[in-house]
Every structure is written in C-alpha cells, then in structure tokens.
Amino acid sequence: MEKQTLLEIRNRHGKGCGKPPSFPTTDPKVYLGYYENEHGEQWVFIYNRETQEALLTGGDVGWETYKIEGNTVGVILNAGERSWLQSCLEAATAFSNVALSDVAATLTKKLE
C-alpha cells in the first residue's frame, strides 16, 4: 500500500518568526498535536512516549522549542492554548504510567 500524506500544515507566520520546523510523523512512539488560535498563531506539541519528553514550539515564539517539565511550560499561553496543551498531554500519555496531576492542576489554576 502506498503511503499518502494525511496532514500538511502551512506556516502562517512571517519570515521574522524564523523557519518553521519539520516533524517526522512515521515514528509510532511520537505523538504530535497542532493548534492554531484565533489570531493565527500556530503551536505544535511533540511527545516521545519512549523517553517521556514533552516539547512545545510555536511561530509566536520564533519556532523555538520549549521542554515541558513537571508543571512548567516556559511560555505564556492563553486559556485556549492551555486547554489544548492539557488535552495533548492527556492524549499522548493515555496509555503510559506518566502522572499528569501536577501539569493538569497548574493548567486548571491558570484557567480560573
């Protein structure tokens, strides 16, 4: 069976935001999540199920990559972005032993 592209996303940010990264999607242990807010700001969540490393990158931050450690993200996110990120973390770790209570509690507090 021939492999076909499932999803292709165009960069909506200007050149001043840096070169957008490219993400391999063929690795079954890597979870990718995409979000675009009401201002056209794009975010990508990357989670490696094997290493349990969670990363966040976005055009609004010059496509710089931030490691998510515990309840620390390292960037300021609006309510919709935090909700999306929490959903990504839950989906990416649904079948692992990773506890998300600290991250979920922190994101929930920021939504209040």
OpenMM code with the backbone's topology and positions (N, CA, C; nanometers):
from openmm import Vec3, app, unit

residues = "MET GLU LYS GLN THR LEU LEU GLU ILE ARG ASN ARG HIS GLY LYS GLY CYS GLY LYS PRO PRO SER PHE PRO THR THR ASP PRO LYS VAL TYR LEU GLY TYR TYR GLU ASN GLU HIS GLY GLU GLN TRP VAL PHE ILE TYR ASN ARG GLU THR GLN GLU ALA LEU LEU THR GLY GLY ASP VAL GLY TRP GLU THR TYR LYS ILE GLU GLY ASN THR VAL GLY VAL ILE LEU ASN ALA GLY GLU ARG SER TRP LEU GLN SER CYS LEU GLU ALA ALA THR ALA PHE SER ASN VAL ALA LEU SER ASP VAL ALA ALA THR LEU THR LYS LYS LEU GLU".split()
positions = [
    Vec3(0.0835, -0.1185, 0.0000),
    Vec3(0.0000, 0.0000, 0.0000),
    Vec3(0.0883, 0.1252, 0.0000),
    Vec3(0.0591, 0.2156, -0.0877),
    Vec3(0.1366, 0.3392, -0.0982),
    Vec3(0.1029, 0.4327, 0.0181),
    Vec3(0.2077, 0.4885, 0.0784),
    Vec3(0.1889, 0.5838, 0.1881),
    Vec3(0.1457, 0.7175, 0.1311),
    Vec3(0.0440, 0.7768, 0.1912),
    Vec3(-0.0050, 0.9047, 0.1458),
    Vec3(-0.0008, 1.0046, 0.2604),
    Vec3(0.0133, 1.1307, 0.2253),
    Vec3(0.0144, 1.2362, 0.3258),
    Vec3(-0.1242, 1.2487, 0.3858),
    Vec3(-0.1293, 1.2539, 0.5186),
    Vec3(-0.2562, 1.2696, 0.5883),
    Vec3(-0.2843, 1.4157, 0.6209),
    Vec3(-0.1794, 1.4879, 0.6609),
    Vec3(-0.1985, 1.6257, 0.7039),
    Vec3(-0.0769, 1.7080, 0.6655),
    Vec3(-0.1015, 1.8205, 0.6019),
    Vec3(0.0052, 1.9142, 0.5686),
    Vec3(-0.0407, 2.0516, 0.6150),
    Vec3(0.0423, 2.1191, 0.6929),
    Vec3(0.0048, 2.2469, 0.7519),
    Vec3(0.0996, 2.3552, 0.7015),
    Vec3(0.0451, 2.4618, 0.6521),
    Vec3(0.1241, 2.5745, 0.6037),
    Vec3(0.1584, 2.6680, 0.7186),
    Vec3(0.2779, 2.7229, 0.7151),
    Vec3(0.3207, 2.8209, 0.8142),
    Vec3(0.2478, 2.9519, 0.7888),
    Vec3(0.1808, 3.0041, 0.8903),
    Vec3(0.1068, 3.1295, 0.8770),
    Vec3(0.1851, 3.2486, 0.9321),
    Vec3(0.3047, 3.2231, 0.9818),
    Vec3(0.3855, 3.3290, 1.0411),
    Vec3(0.4808, 3.3873, 0.9369),
    Vec3(0.5173, 3.5139, 0.9552),
    Vec3(0.6095, 3.5801, 0.8641),
    Vec3(0.7526, 3.5304, 0.8808),
    Vec3(0.8391, 3.5700, 0.7887),
    Vec3(0.9793, 3.5283, 0.7923),
    Vec3(1.0484, 3.5700, 0.9213),
    Vec3(1.0037, 3.6812, 0.9813),
    Vec3(1.0633, 3.7290, 1.1057),
    Vec3(1.0456, 3.6349, 1.2228),
    Vec3(0.9561, 3.5396, 1.2084),
    Vec3(0.9337, 3.4416, 1.3159),
    Vec3(1.0256, 3.3207, 1.3043),
    Vec3(1.1116, 3.3205, 1.2055),
    Vec3(1.2045, 3.2090, 1.1895),
    Vec3(1.1498, 3.1004, 1.0992),
    Vec3(1.2351, 3.0048, 1.0741),
    Vec3(1.1993, 2.8933, 0.9862),
    Vec3(1.1211, 2.7898, 1.0670),
    Vec3(1.0042, 2.7508, 1.0193),
    Vec3(0.9278, 2.6505, 1.0927),
    Vec3(0.9951, 2.5133, 1.0839),
    Vec3(0.9837, 2.4369, 1.1901),
    Vec3(1.0445, 2.3037, 1.1889),
    Vec3(0.9614, 2.2057, 1.1072),
    Vec3(1.0215, 2.0942, 1.0774),
    Vec3(0.9535, 1.9845, 1.0099),
    Vec3(0.9512, 1.8667, 1.1064),
    Vec3(0.8404, 1.7972, 1.1123),
    Vec3(0.8265, 1.6882, 1.2088),
    Vec3(0.8028, 1.5563, 1.1392),
    Vec3(0.8859, 1.4557, 1.1706),
    Vec3(0.8608, 1.3232, 1.1147),
    Vec3(0.7374, 1.2638, 1.1826),
    Vec3(0.6491, 1.2073, 1.1041),
    Vec3(0.5265, 1.1519, 1.1607),
    Vec3(0.5172, 1.0002, 1.1474),
    Vec3(0.6266, 0.9382, 1.1101),
    Vec3(0.6223, 0.7937, 1.0888),
    Vec3(0.6605, 0.7136, 1.2124),
    Vec3(0.7081, 0.7779, 1.3158),
    Vec3(0.7505, 0.7092, 1.4366),
    Vec3(0.6300, 0.6889, 1.5290),
    Vec3(0.5884, 0.5635, 1.5522),
    Vec3(0.4688, 0.5392, 1.6329),
    Vec3(0.4827, 0.5800, 1.7800),
    Vec3(0.6039, 0.6014, 1.8274),
    Vec3(0.6194, 0.6408, 1.9672),
    Vec3(0.6163, 0.7930, 1.9859),
    Vec3(0.5993, 0.8670, 1.8757),
    Vec3(0.5930, 1.0128, 1.8829),
    Vec3(0.4490, 1.0584, 1.8574),
    Vec3(0.3991, 1.1408, 1.9495),
    Vec3(0.2664, 1.1994, 1.9379),
    Vec3(0.2829, 1.3463, 1.9002),
    Vec3(0.2086, 1.3898, 1.7992),
    Vec3(0.2110, 1.5295, 1.7569),
    Vec3(0.0718, 1.5898, 1.7735),
    Vec3(0.0674, 1.7128, 1.8243),
    Vec3(-0.0575, 1.7858, 1.8334),
    Vec3(-0.0382, 1.9232, 1.7721),
    Vec3(-0.1415, 1.9724, 1.7034),
    Vec3(-0.1341, 2.1022, 1.6366),
    Vec3(-0.2485, 2.1896, 1.6843),
    Vec3(-0.2192, 2.3191, 1.7002),
    Vec3(-0.3211, 2.4150, 1.7423),
    Vec3(-0.2958, 2.5484, 1.6733),
    Vec3(-0.4044, 2.6107, 1.6314),
    Vec3(-0.3958, 2.7461, 1.5776),
    Vec3(-0.5012, 2.8294, 1.6488),
    Vec3(-0.4574, 2.9366, 1.7142),
    Vec3(-0.5524, 3.0176, 1.7899),
    Vec3(-0.6255, 3.1173, 1.6997),
    Vec3(-0.7108, 3.1973, 1.7607),
    Vec3(-0.7941, 3.2920, 1.6858),
    Vec3(-0.7147, 3.4015, 1.6160),
    Vec3(-0.5865, 3.4158, 1.6497),
    Vec3(-0.5004, 3.5163, 1.5869),
    Vec3(-0.4115, 3.4553, 1.4787),
    Vec3(-0.4279, 3.3272, 1.4530),
    Vec3(-0.3463, 3.2586, 1.3532),
    Vec3(-0.2115, 3.2124, 1.4057),
    Vec3(-0.1912, 3.2237, 1.5372),
    Vec3(-0.0653, 3.1764, 1.5978),
    Vec3(-0.0696, 3.0242, 1.6060),
    Vec3(0.0351, 2.9628, 1.5548),
    Vec3(0.0406, 2.8174, 1.5447),
    Vec3(0.1310, 2.7581, 1.6520),
    Vec3(0.0873, 2.6455, 1.7075),
    Vec3(0.1633, 2.5729, 1.8096),
    Vec3(0.1700, 2.4253, 1.7730),
    Vec3(0.2817, 2.3622, 1.8055),
    Vec3(0.2965, 2.2188, 1.7848),
    Vec3(0.3472, 2.1570, 1.9153),
    Vec3(0.2804, 2.0510, 1.9570),
    Vec3(0.3173, 1.9741, 2.0752),
    Vec3(0.3783, 1.8433, 2.0267),
    Vec3(0.4917, 1.8064, 2.0831),
    Vec3(0.5607, 1.6824, 2.0462),
    Vec3(0.5848, 1.6037, 2.1742),
    Vec3(0.5438, 1.4768, 2.1755),
    Vec3(0.5662, 1.3931, 2.2924),
    Vec3(0.6259, 1.2604, 2.2478),
    Vec3(0.7391, 1.2235, 2.3075),
    Vec3(0.8027, 1.0964, 2.2793),
    Vec3(0.7621, 0.9999, 2.3897),
    Vec3(0.6819, 0.9006, 2.3556),
    Vec3(0.6316, 0.8051, 2.4552),
    Vec3(0.7438, 0.7213, 2.5156),
    Vec3(0.8493, 0.6989, 2.4411),
    Vec3(0.9604, 0.6179, 2.4902),
    Vec3(1.0428, 0.6938, 2.5941),
    Vec3(1.0765, 0.8191, 2.5655),
    Vec3(1.1591, 0.8983, 2.6568),
    Vec3(1.0759, 0.9821, 2.7544),
    Vec3(0.9446, 0.9897, 2.7285),
    Vec3(0.8504, 1.0699, 2.8079),
    Vec3(0.8880, 1.2186, 2.8056),
    Vec3(0.9472, 1.2626, 2.6959),
    Vec3(0.9832, 1.4029, 2.6795),
    Vec3(0.8712, 1.4753, 2.6052),
    Vec3(0.8268, 1.5870, 2.6636),
    Vec3(0.7225, 1.6690, 2.6030),
    Vec3(0.7821, 1.8027, 2.5617),
    Vec3(0.7546, 1.8440, 2.4385),
    Vec3(0.8087, 1.9684, 2.3841),
    Vec3(0.6959, 2.0520, 2.3252),
    Vec3(0.7164, 2.1826, 2.3255),
    Vec3(0.6211, 2.2754, 2.2670),
    Vec3(0.6983, 2.3759, 2.1823),
    Vec3(0.6504, 2.4010, 2.0617),
    Vec3(0.7108, 2.5004, 1.9749),
    Vec3(0.6003, 2.5782, 1.9049),
    Vec3(0.6303, 2.7018, 1.8696),
    Vec3(0.5286, 2.7816, 1.8034),
    Vec3(0.5869, 2.8989, 1.7283),
    Vec3(0.5144, 2.9421, 1.6270),
    Vec3(0.5576, 3.0558, 1.5479),
    Vec3(0.5622, 3.1847, 1.6274),
    Vec3(0.4758, 3.1962, 1.7282),
    Vec3(0.4716, 3.3165, 1.8101),
    Vec3(0.5983, 3.3338, 1.8933),
    Vec3(0.6732, 3.2251, 1.9118),
    Vec3(0.7988, 3.2300, 1.9878),
    Vec3(0.9177, 3.2002, 1.8969),
    Vec3(0.9024, 3.2345, 1.7670),
    Vec3(1.0114, 3.2162, 1.6705),
    Vec3(1.0449, 3.0715, 1.6438),
    Vec3(0.9493, 2.9830, 1.6636),
    Vec3(0.9653, 2.8386, 1.6459),
    Vec3(1.0712, 2.7808, 1.7394),
    Vec3(1.0996, 2.8525, 1.8466),
    Vec3(1.1889, 2.7996, 1.9492),
    Vec3(1.1167, 2.6844, 2.0191),
    Vec3(1.1910, 2.5833, 2.0597),
    Vec3(1.1318, 2.4660, 2.1242),
    Vec3(1.1528, 2.4739, 2.2740),
    Vec3(1.0445, 2.4495, 2.3489),
    Vec3(1.0470, 2.4515, 2.4949),
    Vec3(1.0151, 2.3130, 2.5491),
    Vec3(1.0954, 2.2687, 2.6423),
    Vec3(1.0715, 2.1400, 2.7076),
    Vec3(0.9711, 2.1612, 2.8200),
    Vec3(0.8703, 2.0767, 2.8252),
    Vec3(0.7711, 2.0829, 2.9312),
    Vec3(0.8195, 1.9913, 3.0429),
    Vec3(0.8470, 2.0516, 3.1574),
    Vec3(0.8981, 1.9749, 3.2712),
    Vec3(0.8076, 1.9967, 3.3910),
    Vec3(0.7462, 1.8880, 3.4383),
    Vec3(0.6545, 1.8997, 3.5509),
    Vec3(0.5393, 1.9904, 3.5130),
    Vec3(0.5236, 2.0996, 3.5866),
    Vec3(0.4144, 2.1921, 3.5564),
    Vec3(0.4659, 2.3204, 3.4921),
    Vec3(0.5864, 2.3159, 3.4372),
    Vec3(0.6469, 2.4340, 3.3767),
    Vec3(0.6504, 2.4200, 3.2253),
    Vec3(0.5956, 2.5214, 3.1568),
    Vec3(0.5956, 2.5214, 3.0111),
    Vec3(0.7029, 2.6140, 2.9570),
    Vec3(0.7219, 2.7307, 3.0172),
    Vec3(0.8259, 2.8235, 2.9736),
    Vec3(0.7787, 2.9315, 2.8795),
    Vec3(0.6511, 2.9281, 2.8397),
    Vec3(0.5940, 3.0325, 2.7549),
    Vec3(0.4582, 3.0726, 2.8117),
    Vec3(0.4122, 3.1912, 2.7751),
    Vec3(0.2809, 3.2368, 2.8193),
    Vec3(0.1774, 3.1920, 2.7165),
    Vec3(0.0780, 3.1196, 2.7652),
    Vec3(-0.0286, 3.0694, 2.6791),
    Vec3(-0.1622, 3.1263, 2.7237),
    Vec3(-0.2515, 3.1500, 2.6269),
    Vec3(-0.3850, 3.1960, 2.6642),
    Vec3(-0.4698, 3.0758, 2.7071),
    Vec3(-0.5923, 3.1005, 2.7480),
    Vec3(-0.6778, 2.9939, 2.8010),
    Vec3(-0.7005, 2.8818, 2.7004),
    Vec3(-0.7277, 2.9166, 2.5747),
    Vec3(-0.7490, 2.8148, 2.4722),
    Vec3(-0.6247, 2.7316, 2.4469),
    Vec3(-0.5096, 2.7965, 2.4454),
    Vec3(-0.3827, 2.7254, 2.4236),
    Vec3(-0.3531, 2.6306, 2.5404),
    Vec3(-0.3797, 2.6761, 2.6630),
    Vec3(-0.3567, 2.5893, 2.7800),
    Vec3(-0.4498, 2.4680, 2.7782),
    Vec3(-0.5736, 2.4912, 2.7395),
    Vec3(-0.6695, 2.3814, 2.7309),
    Vec3(-0.6258, 2.2795, 2.6259),
    Vec3(-0.5818, 2.3292, 2.5096),
    Vec3(-0.5317, 2.2404, 2.4038),
    Vec3(-0.4098, 2.1625, 2.4523),
    Vec3(-0.3166, 2.2314, 2.5195),
    Vec3(-0.1959, 2.1649, 2.5674),
    Vec3(-0.2297, 2.0564, 2.6685),
    Vec3(-0.3224, 2.0833, 2.7565),
    Vec3(-0.3642, 1.9834, 2.8544),
    Vec3(-0.4242, 1.8613, 2.7831),
    Vec3(-0.5043, 1.8853, 2.6809),
    Vec3(-0.5626, 1.7751, 2.6036),
    Vec3(-0.4550, 1.6933, 2.5337),
    Vec3(-0.3541, 1.7609, 2.4805),
    Vec3(-0.2424, 1.6902, 2.4159),
    Vec3(-0.1695, 1.6012, 2.5157),
    Vec3(-0.1406, 1.6555, 2.6326),
    Vec3(-0.0707, 1.5780, 2.7354),
    Vec3(-0.1514, 1.4550, 2.7759),
    Vec3(-0.2819, 1.4723, 2.7914),
    Vec3(-0.3667, 1.3599, 2.8287),
    Vec3(-0.3714, 1.2547, 2.7186),
    Vec3(-0.3864, 1.2987, 2.5944),
    Vec3(-0.3926, 1.2045, 2.4823),
    Vec3(-0.2600, 1.1320, 2.4622),
    Vec3(-0.1508, 1.2054, 2.4720),
    Vec3(-0.0183, 1.1472, 2.4465),
    Vec3(0.0212, 1.0457, 2.5527),
    Vec3(-0.0260, 1.0641, 2.6733),
    Vec3(0.0157, 0.9772, 2.7844),
    Vec3(-0.0960, 0.8855, 2.8320),
    Vec3(-0.2025, 0.8738, 2.7564),
    Vec3(-0.3185, 0.7956, 2.7988),
    Vec3(-0.2840, 0.6505, 2.8328),
    Vec3(-0.1885, 0.5944, 2.7659),
    Vec3(-0.1561, 0.4537, 2.7881),
    Vec3(-0.0190, 0.4355, 2.8519),
    Vec3(0.0269, 0.5379, 2.9222),
    Vec3(0.1561, 0.5278, 2.9895),
    Vec3(0.1375, 0.5430, 3.1384),
    Vec3(0.2457, 0.5311, 3.2102),
    Vec3(0.2434, 0.5439, 3.3556),
    Vec3(0.2779, 0.6843, 3.4013),
    Vec3(0.2793, 0.7811, 3.3094),
    Vec3(0.3151, 0.9184, 3.3425),
    Vec3(0.1990, 0.9843, 3.4168),
    Vec3(0.2287, 1.0405, 3.5323),
    Vec3(0.1264, 1.1119, 3.6091),
    Vec3(0.1188, 1.2562, 3.5604),
    Vec3(-0.0006, 1.3014, 3.5329),
    Vec3(-0.0190, 1.4370, 3.4828),
    Vec3(-0.0835, 1.5283, 3.5857),
    Vec3(-0.0947, 1.4836, 3.7087),
    Vec3(-0.1678, 1.5620, 3.8086),
    Vec3(-0.1080, 1.7005, 3.8285),
    Vec3(0.0239, 1.7123, 3.8343),
    Vec3(0.0855, 1.8443, 3.8536),
    Vec3(0.0590, 1.9360, 3.7355),
    Vec3(0.0763, 1.8846, 3.6152),
    Vec3(0.0544, 1.9661, 3.4960),
    Vec3(-0.0922, 2.0049, 3.4859),
    Vec3(-0.1825, 1.9102, 3.5043),
    Vec3(-0.3255, 1.9386, 3.4942),
    Vec3(-0.3694, 2.0400, 3.5983),
    Vec3(-0.3209, 2.0255, 3.7206),
    Vec3(-0.3580, 2.1186, 3.8279),
    Vec3(-0.3103, 2.2591, 3.7971),
    Vec3(-0.1884, 2.2721, 3.7487),
    Vec3(-0.1337, 2.4035, 3.7162),
    Vec3(-0.2107, 2.4683, 3.6018),
    Vec3(-0.2375, 2.3936, 3.4968),
    Vec3(-0.3092, 2.4490, 3.3827),
    Vec3(-0.4515, 2.4874, 3.4224),
    Vec3(-0.5149, 2.4079, 3.5072),
    Vec3(-0.6501, 2.4378, 3.5522),
    Vec3(-0.6525, 2.5642, 3.6343),
    Vec3(-0.5543, 2.5820, 3.7241),
    Vec3(-0.5474, 2.7032, 3.8047),
    Vec3(-0.5342, 2.8269, 3.7181),
    Vec3(-0.4567, 2.8180, 3.6096),
    Vec3(-0.4353, 2.9324, 3.5221),
    Vec3(-0.5615, 2.9645, 3.4427),
    Vec3(-0.6494, 2.8657, 3.4258),
    Vec3(-0.7733, 2.8890, 3.3523),
    Vec3(-0.8766, 2.9614, 3.4382),
    Vec3(-0.8632, 2.9538, 3.5705),
    Vec3(-0.9599, 3.0154, 3.6614),
    Vec3(-0.9453, 3.1648, 3.6678),
] * unit.nanometer
topology = app.Topology()
chain = topology.addChain("A")
for resn in residues:
    res = topology.addResidue(resn, chain)
    for name in ("N", "CA", "C"):
        topology.addAtom(name, app.Element.getBySymbol(name[0]), res)
